[in-house]
């Protein structure tokens, strides 16, 4: 099977589209192979100009600074071929970077691209790069999607070597689960490759181009689930071995030796995790791989999710411990301090120590200090004796409750409602484009200053303009502690949820689903009490609806103070 040539130049960056060939991908005639991309053509890293495929509609005459819908300002053309172009742009209304695909309205694929984009937008799954708009206007069809400035393509990650075992496990777990959810809604990718899979700075894996990239190239499949499953297997193969599981080189990776066939990842590279190697072959069985004698092939993403779930869980590596430097002993030699001993045979003069100075003033000072010490000891002994006598007189009071050992029924019990000190706070925006919300100000939520606050970005509606499910602040209590209630002071009535990570969590979780909801409420001062006992180190204060701020008419949340008590 032919794959992309090494002459391909990645010009897509984070535009939401992988590098494009100078010729449209064509589907072959049979089975799964019908949907594997022909990558023997070279990619052209072009600016605003370029040649088009023969017989195709000409791309619109666009340039940097051109505006679509009086809103999307085109900044940089990252791909231009086959009658359509892809741009990095700015949404001037929401002041954020976006990506835009543009093609003429009379393009042969314009209708299918619009349909694919609208179907993908309806999915609304945050594991995919979101389609934000799909419009036909002024003889143009354009699709607007998220731009992820903090994300890195799998292609780039593999340039420095294979992924660590835990990273590869997370990648196949998240990608297969996302594709299973898409297929349940009738959506397929059909161009799932290392350029289409991104890892954000928070460690989440995102997939771009769902349905849209295939529609732009006119790709279809009679067995879409098998096609996407095999593609996930190829991604895992590359992640484990830094090799592409076909004979041709592609995506900056070397292919397998010719006439050898598809061999398991743990036979290509030493140290590959055995379970992940077997999972790879089960997913690649459609391309000629031989599944394990004890395991069946995976032909759908759902089956792949089940297979991953049946594996022993792979835990993240322990943080590296840096040993302190060895204690340096001080070398003592006759006549020296902290200097190396002289070489044998070398004679050095030994300095004669000076006689100690002794004077009448020194003797007087010594006697004065001694007298003061004796006086202090006497005074301390008298105060100690007086305190013991006072305590003894109080213990005779029959009405006084004494604290004895733990079996004494009259022993004092620890009181509830004790303040818990917040050791740190982190802004949390897992569904945003850049993953952060004013991180420099997040410490103001617990600085005991009533006039300071942390705020979210502004939105066009109380429900975050339908762009995301919410934003929040993660509180670090220093260690797992029993949480009785959390009191939050907002500027304006705000809807909020209290979520807690598992009590045995080591590092701070960065995935939203790691935090379970334990309470919710709304108002300007909200006290959230979990319905049952909660013991956790990391709490998530999750804003779900924010008020309009009178100063500018925009919707944003502002948190003035957070207090946690046991």
Phi, psi and omega in degrees: 000137182273136178239182184297140178287154177292348177287351181297136179247126181282109179247003186277333183052231180257032185286353184094005179223138178284169179305141185251150178273162180285355179226146181294144176291139179246144178272146178273182193271339191232139166049218182294325182298342179301334188251002177282132186293139170275118188242026181280348178278160180265151176271144178252119176275091187244160176271246183270353181241173177161166180272156181246159176293150183295139174078007183260157177294142180288145179290154178295152179280092181244161181207165177299134182098345178292141181249138173252133179056029181054029186219313186264109180267118181289134183250310187212130176277121182255342178208136175214116178189162170050033174089357177226163180223155178237138187228150161271130186221177178234127173277102186290338180287316180259000177053060178211157178282143177220169172247148183224130168260132182232135174211157181296148180296335179267011176296145184300336184252007185301315182295319181289327178293316178300315181297317180295318181295317180291324176294318179295321180295325180291335180297315175062026180273122184293350178283350178250148171296122192280139169279124185262334183198147176217112193225144167247121187202134176052051178064018178236149169242127178222145181241123181255133181222169179300152171239125186251092183291339183263004185263151180235132179294151174299326177304315181291320180298322183281349180297333181262358179139173178297159177286155171295156185304313183295321179295318178296321178297316178295321180298308183291327178296310184287320182292316180294321178294319179295316181290328175297318178295321179294316181293330176296335177262009177081019181250139177235162179263302176072354174224045182278108182216177183301339177280342184264357182245127186236146173246126180277172181294339179273000178094000178279149178256132181237149180244132179246156175083019180303121178069322187290314182299322177292320179295323178299333183253002177071030182267137175222173182207142174278339179229069186297325181293320178294321180298312181291326179294316178297324179295321177296320176299320178294322177298316180293322177301313180296321181295326183275330189241345189060032176229149175271132191281031176225172186288329183276147174288146179198150175056034180076009181248145176283141176281178179281155178303145181291150176064017177259331183087180182274115181251154185296149181303323182286354173263348179271323185220135180290147175086004179289138180299128186296317181296318178292327177296316179293322178298321179300313182292329177292326179281330182269009185300332180293340180260017177106359177290153178257118179292158178302148179297336182261354184232145179270164179288153175256121183247356177224154175302327179298318177295326179292320176299317179296319180296320178296319180295333180278348178285151169300136184295135177265119184270154179295152179295149177292144177301139181294135179260125179262115182290143178292156180297148180300145178293129181267112178289142176273127183273124178254132175228159179300122177082003182227161175216112179074018177239152178293146177294146179292154177297149178305138178091350181266128182258128178238144178290139178265120182293140179276123181295145179284145179293144180296144178278136181222131181213168179296323179298318179297318180295319181296320180295321180297315180293325180294317178297318180298318180296319179296320179297317180296319180295319180295319179297320179296316180296318179296320180296322180294317180294322179296316180296320180295320179294319179296321179294321180294320178295322179296322180291324178291326182292343178282350181290116184292339182274357183272130178276126181261150175259119179244224182276181185292344181272352182283125183292337180271003182294144180291137177260147179298136182276142177282166179084016178285132180299140175250122182288132175276123184272341181184163179216148181223134175291151187220112181223069187291343183251011179270175183282329181243359172074015181216154179220093177047062183297334182290340184257359189293336178293346181288348181287346180223027182270005177063018176254113185292342183266350180263158179201159170254139182231159176273174169293166179269151183225165182274001179202164183294334180264040177060033177061023183060022181268333184204168182278343181156178173220168182193190180230130175266126179259132177255115181270004177088323177200165179295125183223156178285122184255122179266315178199159177230124180252127185236132177251121180251165166261101185096154180293125185227138174270137189213150173240146171257123180237150184228139174279163179302142184297336182263016180294135177276280178281160180294123179295144180243007178252135185302319183293351178284349182250120180268137180288130181240345178193162177206162180183184179207159181139185177270332170232114188240129174251118183253119179245119178301144179291337176222170184302133179234126175236117186203156172265325185247121177248143178245116172269106193250111180278125183250343177206131187242153183275164174279138180261128188295336187290330181224001178074008179264162178262127176201154176263143178226122181253119181269321187203144175228131176234136179243132177231157182278000000 
